[in-house]
Amino acid sequence: MTTAGPTPDQNDQPGQGGNSTRGSGRRAAMPFILVTVLIDMMSIGMIFPVLPVLVGHFTGSATDQAFWFGMLSLGFAVANFFGSPLLGAMSDRYGRRPVLLIGFCGLAFTFFATAWAPALGALLLVRVIGGALQANSAVAQSYVADISTPQERAKRFGMLGATFGVGFILGPVTGGLLGDIDVHLPFYVAGCLALLNTAYGLFVLPESLPAASRRAFEWKRANPVSALRELSQLRGIGPLVAVIALGNLAQFTMHSSWVLYTSLKFGWGPRENGWSLFVVGVMSVLVQGGLMRQFLKRTTPQRLVQLGLVSSSLCYLVWGLAPVGWMMYAVVFFNVLGFTVTASLQSLVSNAADASRQGRTMGSVSSLGSLMAVVAPLTGAGLLSLVSHRPQGDIWIGLPFYFCALLQAVSAVIAMRHFRRQRSATAAASPAA
């Protein structure tokens, strides 16, 4: 496997880890980590279409199947909530590469053990272990922060987000095709991909964090509560933690409600839902992988956050009000700015943390997302249960999306007030300086 070498904008930057080398003297560069993330996301996405089916093999009714699938999702999310800041802090101490390797091995174990699980209890245990070991996305974000200047991070987090999108587009499609042959086959293939990533990381992926930028590991700061408190105390971040939390809650609520909502509202089946989610993934890749850098030439990440939150709020509202199915597709294309929010927020948080705390900081962001992933399915299911008795096409079936619109609107207000105070503080400090 060949990869491109460093580009001119990857020259050494003080405190950025850009001059990190190992063994052969390779310099850490974006192509290395993008390949890693692509393989990682493909392997994870591959099991999405078949895990509920596998759970169904151990249950006797649709109710039991839904309950145990929810328990597996809950166990994974809770374990990831505790594991992400811990592994992020470990990456600050020992480097990104060894922690990524731990994550790849954990994924491989999870996939193979899931395929071999003889009972539901064993399946739940495997998912909990996998959630605790799987912090690859947070460490990958720290890797990108290590090799990028603050000015480059929003663009590169967009590239990372686009790679996540490509993996999640290709993974579920591949998993669905393989699952038609045998429900266990996607888990074996995903496990082999995880092992391939382990080998890639071991022999190709260079370390990005130089020894001089590493930070001592402290258990008291590696728990999720301390990590989230420290995240909120980063200079210039504060209220943005609430924006990240509310945005994640809206996104995960939408994900958990989408299929049931479109079924109740429009009578959609697996084919229509599959294509709609495919369109969302493609749009995410196009915006974060291409349009993002064009937007950043004309405006700032702060501005993109505000515009994107307003756009997303309107998007959720129209999704809930949509009287016909084709409007779900149309709204995706109009919500271009909404796809820039995550990468913009990640760059602002990353820039607020010094080089020795990138792992713990991005781990805290990932942990916050995991916490919202626990809450969101309960919220979405609860809201849909209130309106599921209404006739097809009824406007109130969109209740989960109205809730998401409200969350994004509140986030937009918080972000606008925060950035306005920052501008005022900067303007007041300038004459004094």
N, C-alpha and C positions, 0 to 999 in steps of 0.2 A: 504494500500500500504506500503510495507516494503522497506527499503533502507539500504545499507551497511553503517557501521560506518566508522570513519576516519581510514586511513591506516597509517603505521608507518612513511611514508614520509610526512605526513601532520601535523607533530608536530609544535608547535608554533614557528613562526619566527618573529623577531622584524620588525614591520612596514608592515607585509604582511597580517594582518587580520586573520591569522590562528587560533587565540585564541578567535575569536568572538563567542559569545553565546547569547542565549535568552531563556526566559521561562524555558524550561526543561533542559537547559544546553547543548543541542546538539551542536556539533562542525561542522562548515561548511565543506563540503566535496564534491568531484567531483560527486559521484553518485546523489546527490541531484540536482545539476544544470544540469546534463546530462539528467535526466528524464524530467526536466522542458523544456529544449531545444527540446527534441524529440517530446513532445506533441505539443509544439509551432510550430515547423516546419511542422509537419504532418497537423496541422490545416490550415497553410498558403498554403502548397502545394496542399491541397485538392481542392482549388478553381481554380487552374490554368486551368484545362481542360474545365471548365464550364463558367468562367466569360465572355469570348468572345461570347459564345452562348447566355448568358443572355443579353448581350448588343444587340445582334441581334434581340431579342424580341421587342426592342424599336426602331429599325431602319427599313427602307424600302429597303435598298440596301446593297450590300457587301461593297461598297465604304464608305457609312455612318457608317457601322459597324466597319470598320477598323479605320476610323477617330475617332469615339467616344471611341473605345477601347484604341487608342493611347492617347486620352485626359485623360482617367481614369488613365493610367499608368503614364502619365506626372504629373497629379495632385498629385498622391500618392508620386512620387519621389521628387517633389518640397517640399511638406509638410514635408517629412521625412528629407530632407536636412536641413530644419530649426529646426525640432523637435529633431533630434538626439543629437546635442551638448547641447541643453537645458535640455533634460531629463538626459543626461550623467552628467551634472553639478549638477543637482538635486540629483542624486544618490551619488555624492561625499559629498553632504551636509546632506541628510536624510537617506542614506543607500541604498543598492542595492534592498533589499526585497520590500520596498514600491513602488519603481519605476517599478519593475517587475510586481507588482500587478496592477499598473496603466496600463501598457502595455497589460496585459491579459484581463482586463476589456475593454480596447479600442478595442482589437481584437474581443471580443465577441460582443460588440456593432456593430462593422463594419460588421461582418458576418450576424447577424440577420437583421440589417437595410438594407443590400444589398438585402437579400431575400425579404424584404417587400417593397423595393423602388418602387414607382408607376410611376416614370418617369426618364428620363436620368439626369435631373438637380439634382434630389435627389440622384441618384446613384453617380454622380460626387462629391457632397458635402460629402457623406458618405466616399468615398475613400480618400478625402483630410483630413478629421478628423482622419481616420484610420492611414494615413501616419504620421500625426503629433504626434500621441500617440504611434506609434509602434517603439520603440527603444530597443526591447528585446535582439537582438543579441549583440549590443554594451554593454549593461548592463551585459549580461551573460559573455562576455569577461572580463569585469572589475571584476566580481565575481571570475572568474578563476584566474585572477592576484592577487586578495586579498588573496586567499588560497594557493598560490604556491610560491615557492622560484624562483628567476630569472632563475636558472638552469633547473627548471621543466617546465617553461612556454611554450617553443616550443613544447614539447611533449604533454602537456595538451591542448594547442590550437589545436594541431592535432586531439586529441580526440574529442574536441568540433566540429571541422570541419567535422569529420566522423559522428558525431551525426546529424549535419545539413544535411549531405548527406543521411543518413538513412531516416530522416523525409521527404526529398524531393523525395526519391524513393517510399516510402509507400504512401505519400499523394496524388500525382497525380493519381496513380493507383486506390486508393480508391475513389477519386473524380470522375474519369471517370466511374467507375462502378455505383456509386450512381447517377451520372448525367444521365445515361441511363434510370434510373427509373423516375427521376424528376429533372429538371435542378436546382430547388431551394433546393433540399435535401442536397447536399454537404455543402451549406452555413449553414443550420440548424445543421448538424453534426459537422462542424468546430466550430460553435458558442458554442456548448455543450462541445467540447474539450477545448476551451478557458476558459469556466467556470470551467471545471475540473481542469485546470491548476491554476486558481485563488484559488480554494479550496486547492489544493496541496500547493501552495505558502503560503496561509494563515495559514494552520495547520501543515505543514511538513517542508517547506523550511526555514532553519535558515538564519539569517543575517550574512554576511561575513565581513562587514566593521566595525571595532570597533569605538566607539565614539571618541577616541583619534586621529584617523587618518582622521577624517572628516574635510571638508574645507568649509568656508563660501561661500554662493551662491552670485554671482555677475552677474547682468544682462548684463553688458558691455562685460563680457567674455563668456557669454553663446550663443551669436549669432554666426552663422557659419563662418563669416569672421574672427572674433577675434579668434575663436577656431582653424581654420586652420592656422592662423598666429602663434599662440602659439605652435601648433603641429610642424611646421617647425623650431621653435626655440629650440626644445628639443635637449639636448646635444647628438651629435652623430647621429642625425636623418636627419636633413636638406634635402639633395638631395633625401633621401628615400621617402619623400612625393611625389615627382615627379614619382618615381618608382611605388608607390601604385596607383597614379592617372592613369598613363598610363596602368598599369596592369588591373585595373578595367575597363578602357575604352575598352581594347582589349577583356576582358571576356564578357562584356555586349554587345559589338558589335557582337561577335560570337553568343551569345544566341539569339539576335534579328534577326540574319541573317540565322541561321542554317536551319530552316525548309524550307524557301523559296529557299535558296541556293541548298539544296539537291533535292528539287523538280525540279528546273531548270536544275541542272547538271546531275542528275541520274534518274529523274522521280519518286522519292520516294513519298509515301503516308504516312498517319498517322501511319500505323503499323510500317513501316521501321524507321520513325523518332522516334516513341515511344521507340523502342528497342535500337536505337543508344543512345538516351539520358539516357536510363536505364543503359547501359554499362558505360557511363561516370560517372553516379552516383555511381555505384558499385565500379569502379576503385578508385574514390575519397575516398570512405569509406575504402577500403582495404589499400590504401597508408597512409592516415591520421590516421586511427585507429590502424594500425599494423606496417607497414614498417617504418613509421616516427621515431618511437623510436629506431629502429635498425640503421637507418641512423645517428641519433644524437649520438649514441655510437661511431661512427667512424669519424664524422666530425662536423662542427659548423653550426648554423643557417645562418651565413654570407655566408658560402660556398654553402649551399643548395639554398639560394636565387640566387646566380650567376649561378650555374649549372641548376637550374630549369628554369630561364629566357631564357637561351640559348636553353634548350630542348623545351620550349614552343614556342619560335620563329621558330624553325625548324618544330615543330608540325603544326603550323598554315600554314606555307609555303607548306608543303606536303598536308595538307587538301585542300588548294586551287588548287594544281596541280593534285590531285588524278583523274585518268581517269576512275576508276571504284568504285562502292559504297563500296565494302568490305574493301577497303583501309582506309575508315573513321574509321572502327572498329580497324584495325591493329595499326593505329597511336595512338589511345587512350592507348593501352597497352604499346607502346614504350615510351610514355610520362610520365613515372613513376615520374621522378624528378619534372616535372612541377606541380604536385599536392602538392608539399611540400612548394611552395613559399609563399602562403598566411599565413599559420601558422607560418612560420619562420619570416616573416615581422612583424606579430602581436606581436610575442614574443620580437623582437628587440625594437619596439615602446613602448610596455608595460614596458620593463626593463628600458627604458630611463625616464619614468615618475615616480614620487614618489607616495607613497600610497594614498595621499590625492587628486591626480589628475587623477586616473585611469579612472573614469567615464567620465570626460570631454575629456580625451585623446582618449579613444576608441569610444566615441560619435563623435569626430572629424573625426576619420577614417571612421566610418559609414556614416557620412555626406558627406565625400569626395566620397564614393562609390555611394551615392544617386545622387550626382551631375553628376557623370559619367553615371549613369543610365538614366539621362535626355538626355544627349548628344548622347549616343550610338545608340538608335533606329533611330534617325535622320541621324546619320552617316551611319549606316548599310543600311537603306532604300535608302539613296541617292546614295551610291556606287552600290547597286544592280540595281537601276533604270537605271544606265549608261550602264549596260551589259545585262539587262533582255531580250533584243531583239535578242541576239545571240543564235545560235542553241544549242540543248542539247549536253553536253559534251565539249563545247568550253572552252578553258583554261582560258579565261578572265572572266568567270562567277565567278571565285574564287577571284575576286578583293577585297571583304571585308576581306577575310582571308589573303591576301597579306598585306593589311593595318594593320591587327592585328599582323602579323609577324614583320612588321617594328616597331610597337609600342613596342613589346617585345624585339627586338634587341636594340633599343634605351635605354630601361630600363636596359638591361644587361650591356651596356656600362657605364651608369650612376652609377649603383651599383658597378661595378668593380673599377671604378675610386674612388668612395667614400671609399670603404673598403681599397683600396691601400693607400689612404691618411691617413686613420686611423692607419694602420699598421706603416706607416712611422712616424707619430706623436708619436705613442707609443714607437717605437724604439729610436727616438730622445730624448724622455723624460726619458728613462731608465738610460742612463749614468748620466744625471743630478741628478736623484734621488739617 
